[in-house]
């Protein structure tokens, strides 16, 4: 006997009465909950140190500064010098607002 496809199962489910469809839905929900609860739980501390080799010999502040510069330049259209100047002045505006 061939394994029924999703479309086969859906077609058969449509032939059920509303009450039977609800029963099927409840049974499927139970199956899915059991699958989810049987998975091993993960915790944030497991991620500690993951990928640290990528950052070997890289200065964190230099990286952040480079990323900020990249984001500012990507967000500014090349054909608009006024907007580019505004973007370049943006860090200065934030510093004075914090003072």
N, C-alpha and C positions, 0 to 999 in steps of 0.2 A: 504494500500500500504506500502510495506517495505521500510525502509530507504536505499538508495543505499550505497554501501561500496565504499571505496577509489578506489579499483580495478575496480568497475563498472563505476565510474565516469571517471577514466583514460581511460578505454576502449572506452567509448562513446566519449571522447575528441579526441582520435586518429582517430575517424571516421569523424571528422569535417575537413573542408578545412583549408588550412593554414591561410586564412584571418579570418575564424571563430575562429580558435585556438588563434590568436592574440587578437581578441575581448574578448574571454573568459579570457585570461591572464590579459588583462587590467581591466576587471570587477573584477576578483579575487584580483588583486593588490589594487584596490579601496576599496574592502571589508576589506582586511587586514589592510590597512592604517587607515581606520575608527576605527577598533577595537583597534589598537595600540594607536591612538590619544585619544581615550575615556578612556584609563586607567589613574588612578590618577598618576601624576608625583611625584617622590620621590626626596628628596634632602639630601645631605650629613649631614646637621645638625640634621636631624631626627635620625641619628644613634648615636648621642652623648650620652654616658652613657650606651649604649646597652651592656649587658654582664658584667657590672662592678662588679657584685657580684662574678664573677669567680676570680677576682683579689684581693678580700678582704683578707687582712692579708698576701699578698705576696709581697716581696721586688722585685721591677722591675729589679734592677741591678743584683741581685742574679739569677733571672729567665733568663736574657739575657746571663749571664756567663755560666749557666748550659746548655742552648741551644747551645751555641757556642762549648762547650766541646763535647756535644753529636754529633753535626754535624761533627766535626773533627774526632772523633773516628769511626763514621759510614762510613766515606769516605775512611778510611785506612784499607787495608786488614790485617787481624789478623796475617797471616803468613809472613808478611814482616816487620821486625823490623826497617830496614832503612827508609822505608816510614813512619812508625809510628813516628820515631824520627824527620823526616822532618816536619811532621804535627805538632808535639809538638813545634818545633822551629819557625813555621810559624808566630805566633803573634809577636815574637821578631823581625822577619825580617820586618814586616809591620811597627813596631814602629820606627825602624831605618830609614826606607825609608821616613817616614813622617818628620823626624828631619831635 
